[in-house]
Amino acid sequence: MYTKHTLDNGIEVVLTKIEHTRSVSMGLWIKTGSVDESESNNGISHFIEHMLFKGSKKYSAKDIAEAFDYIGGDLNAFTSKECTCFHAKVLDHHIDVPIKIIAEMISSPLLKEADIEKEKSVVLDEIMMAEDTPDDVSYDLIAKTSYGDGSLSLPILGNEDTLKSFDKNMIISQLNQYYTTDNMVISIAGSYDEVEVLTLLNQHFNMSKSKKCKPHNPNEFFVGSSYIYRDIEQVHLEIAYEGIPYGDESVFSLAAFNNILGASVSSRLFQNIREEYGLTYSINSYLTQYEQCGLFSIYASMNTKNTITVAKLIRKEIDDLITNGFSDEELQRVKEQLKGNYILDLEGSDAYMNLIGKGTLFDKRVRTADEVEDAIDQVNTDSVNKVMMKILESDASIALVGRVDEKLLNKCTEILRGQHEITS
């Protein structure tokens, strides 16, 4: 499926050949994100991602943008709680462009003081945009509620106060600590010549070998409840149970349960609460997996007056699954969904680059498509029941955003934790 290599300076490389394609995708993965931050420098990983696009010793910010526009390619990046990725997709004969430019961006950034101050304004707008997006607010709130003072509770973007404090010395310190060769993985997938690619990588990613930083402390799951008042038309509800870490062997059984409950339009939550009762436009369940822990979450948004009713209906679906389980037909349906979703998601070089790059970064097993199908086929009633009951019989954290108060929060919490009799 893929081959592993190591550059002269220790950077790990994974190459995935995809036949019958003219594209090639490259990703530089760095094992750092907001999980490696504190209250005082929260948001600096994301800010560094922005700053590395502002120019290097060889290329100005305009040079970087034009280089990809001229070849019809794409260059972008993202920061998550646990990793940062600079990724590009180009035609195969232009593979040298992302290699030399991304290498230059991370090894020789200019970090001009004027650019730092200018980019603070850009990132502040991004923070304000997130603050104006209630589902983003609720997502950050449930993380804070579930992980307390742990670093996974910190928002990826940071906040206005921390943003103002960033300077060149802070940025360089963070880069030196986390942008190390042993903390990086380069993933390339698509059409390429292996000898050419490895030669180019060793030529351009020629920074000195540096050691991986110490792992962050584990984040403990807390059962809590919280709300943020916002004068908006809907209430946004998040429910989070303790889940499983990235790469856990029970992930396919949990994914099957997730699809049964709320991860698809044929799921129980969607069909019963949206379609039958018409009480919400958005309702779903989803998995969040980190290196050492994870969450199983339910999200819904609704008119304020329907909040209690929706909470009761969600609890009713949970109780029904605990008491009556699910049918063989449901399980077979979601297994086919999972296989279809997985295979369809892999129909592109960028998908393989992401899958194998992230898996290698976190030192987790990366399965072939056939192995994934086999693993899904092995999911059965017992394996799904085991993971489902472990989650649903535990207490959940609850978060509300909207025209809410403590009384409404407490009522929803009682209902969703099964401490309130459901009569309708």
Residue, then its C-alpha position, 0 to 999 in steps of 0.5 A: m500500500y505504501t513504503k516507508h523511508t527516512l531522510d538523512n536527517g531523520i524525517e520519516v517519509v511515507l510514499t503511496k503510489i496510486e495508479h491511473t492518476r495524474s495528481v500527486s498530494m504532499g503533506l508535511w505533518i508536524k506533531t504539535g497543536s493547541v494540546d502543546e500550549s498553555e493558557s498564556n500562549n494559547g493559539i500560537s500553533h495556529f498563528i505559526e501556521h499563518m506566519l509561515f505563509k508570510g515569506s521565507k529567505k527565498y520566497s516572498a508571500k506573493d512568490i509562494a501564492e503565485a508559484f501554485d497559481y501558475i501551475g494550477g496547484d493548491l497549497n494550504a494548511f491546517t492546525s488541529k489540537e494535536c497536529t499541524c499539516f502543510h499540504a499541497k496537490v499538483l500535477d505529477h510533473h510539478i512535484d518539485v514545487p511543493i517540496k522546495i516551497i514547503a521545505e523553505m517555508i518551515s526552515s527559513p521563515l522571515l517572521k518580520e515584526a511588521d508581518i506578525e502585527k499585520e497577521k494578528s489582525v487577520v487571525l483576530d478576524e478569524i477568532m471573531m468569525a468563530e465567536d459569531t458561529p454558535d456551533d463553533v462556540s458550542y464545540d469549544l465549550i464542550a471541550k472545555t467542559s469535558y477536559g477542564d484545565g487540560s490542554l485539550s480544552l484550549p481552543i485552537l485559535g486562542n483568544e484576543d488576549t493571547l494573540k496580542s502577546f505573541d512576538k518573534n521570540m515566542i514564535i521562534s521558541q515554539l518552532n525550535q521546540y516542536y518543529t523538529t525532524d523527529n516530530m515530522v512526517i512527510s506523506i506523498a500520494g499519487s503519481y510520482d517517481e520514487v527516486e526523484v521524490l526521495t532525492l528532492l526531499n533530501q535536497h530541500f528538507n536538509m535542516s539539521k537533525s533534531k529530537k522529538c519533544k516530550p509527549h504532553n500529559p494525558n487529559e482526564f475526562f470530566v463530567g460537567s455542565s456549562y452554558i454560554y448566553r448568546d442572544i441568538e435564535q437557536v439553542h445549540l446543544e452538545i452532549a459528550y461521553e468519554g470515547i476512545p483514542y485514535g487507533d483504538e481497535s474498537v473504532f469500527s464497532l464504535a463507528a457502527f454504533n455512531n451510524i445507528l444513533g446519529a451519524s447519517v440521515s437514516s440514523r435514529l436521531f435524524q429520522n425520529i427527531r428531525e423527520e418525525y417530529g420536525l423539531t430540529y434542522s441539525i442533529n447528529s452524533y460524531l466521534t472525536q479521537y485524540e492520541q490518548c483519549g476521545l469523545f463520543s458526542i451528540y449535537a443538536s440545534m433548535n428553537t429555544k422553546n423546543t430545547i427540553t423536548v429535544a433533550k427528552l427525545i434524545r434521552k428516549e433514543i438512548d434509553d431505547l438502545i440501552t433497553n432494546g438494543f438494535s436489530d440485525e438489519e440496522l447493523q448490516r445497513v450501517k456496516e455497508q454504510l461504513k464500507g462505502n463511506y471509507i472507500l469513497d473517501l479514498e478516491g483521491s491522492d489527497a485522501y491517501m496522503n491524509l490517512i497515511g500521513k496522520g497514521t504514521l505521525f501518531d505511530k498507529r496502524v494504517r490499514t489497507a482498504d481491504e483490511v478495513e472492509d475485513a475489520i468492518d465485516q468482523v463487527n458484530t452485535d456483541s462488539v457493538n453492544k460492548v462499546m455502546m453500553k460502556i458509553l451510554e451507561s456512563d455520565a455525559s458532559i452537557a453544554l448549551v449555547g443560546r438564550v439559556d440560563e442555569k435553570l435550563l441547563n440543569k433541566c437538560t442535564e437531569i434529562l440527558r443523564g437519565q435523572h428525570e423521568i421521561t413522560s412524553 
